[in-house]
């Protein structure tokens, strides 16, 4: 499994069609805020709207194991990590 440390200033190579759970993207948790619910939205190239992806967390990081559906469309997509605290 490829493990990629997310950097907001760099593109992330997720993989290619047919790969399933071959890449894990690691996002550091936001240290300036207390714990809340982390959510990740992804938008593939050509998609009209983003969709939620499953993430897991530990004390320091948020993990996204990229599925076949996440890299099933060729091209550059986007993702956004969100932290919800008390529904905000």
N, C-alpha and C positions, 0 to 999 in steps of 0.2 A: 504494500500500500504506500502510495506517495503521501507524504505529510508536508503541507504547505503552511507556513506561518503568514497569515494575512497582513498586508501592509496597504493602507489606504492610498499610497502613492504609486503602487505597482499593480499591473494586471496579474490575474491568477489564471493559470492554465488548469482547467477542470478535467480535461480528458477528451475523449472522442466517443462517437457513437459505439454502442456495444459494450463499453466498459461500465461495470456496475460496482460501486463501492471500491473503486481502485484509488480514489483520492480522498484524503481527509484534510479539510481546511480548518486551521486553528485561529480563532480570534481571541485576543486578550480581552478580559472583562474590563468594563469601564471602572477605573479605580476611584473616580471622583464622586460616585453615587453609591448608595447602599444597594443591597441585593434587591432584585426585582425579577420580572419574567423577561427572559431574552427571547426575541423572535428574529427570524431571518426571512427576508423576502428575496426571491430571485426572479429575474426576468430574462428569458432567453431571447436571442436575436429574432426579431419579427413578432414576438408576442405583444399583444395589446396591453396586457396588465401583468403585474408581478403576481407570484403565487407564494404561499408560505412553504418553507421546507422544514423538515424535522431537524432539530439541533439537540445536543446534550450539553451539559455543563458540569464543571467541577469547581473547585474553590477559585481558580485563577482564569479559566478559559471557557470558551464556547466552541463546540465542535460541530462541523457539518461534514457528514460523510456523503459525498456526491453520488447520486443515483443515476441510473441509465437515463431516466427521464430528464434529469437536470442537464445532461450534456447530449441530448438527443437531437438538438438543432445546431447546425454548424453556424459559427459566427461569434461575435462579441456580445455578451449579455451584461447584466448588472446584478448586483446584490446590495442589500441594505440590512445592517444589523440594528435592531431596535431594542431598547430597554424600557419596559413598561413598569412604572411604579405607581401603585394605587390607581390603576386604569388610566394613567396619563403617560 
